[in-house]
């Protein structure tokens, strides 16, 4: 039972970090493309 809880907790932690990274990278890319677009407009 304890092992199951630990494995579930580690899985949640791993996926949480993974999705946070993905989200952060997406927002970074979005900001970068926005900057590029404003530059091309100007």
C-alpha positions in Angstrom: 0.0 0.0 0.0 2.7 2.4 0.9 4.7 1.6 -2.2 1.6 2.3 -4.3 1.1 5.7 -2.7 4.8 6.6 -3.3 4.6 5.5 -6.9 1.4 7.5 -7.5 2.9 10.6 -5.8 6.1 10.4 -8.0 4.0 9.9 -11.1 2.0 13.0 -10.3 5.1 15.0 -9.5 6.8 13.9 -12.8 3.7 14.7 -14.9 3.2 18.0 -13.0 6.8 19.1 -13.9 6.4 17.9 -17.4 3.2 19.8 -18.1 4.6 22.9 -16.4 7.6 22.8 -18.7 5.4 22.3 -21.7 3.2 25.2 -20.7 6.1 27.4 -20.0 7.8 26.6 -23.3 4.5 27.3 -25.1 4.0 30.7 -23.5 7.7 31.5 -24.3 7.2 30.6 -28.0 4.0 32.6 -28.1 5.7 35.6 -26.7 8.6 35.2 -29.2 6.3 34.8 -32.2 4.4 37.9 -31.0 7.6 39.9 -30.9 8.6 38.6 -34.3 5.2 39.6 -35.7 5.4 43.1 -34.3 8.9 43.5 -35.7 7.7 42.4 -39.2 4.8 44.8 -39.0 7.1 47.7 -38.0 
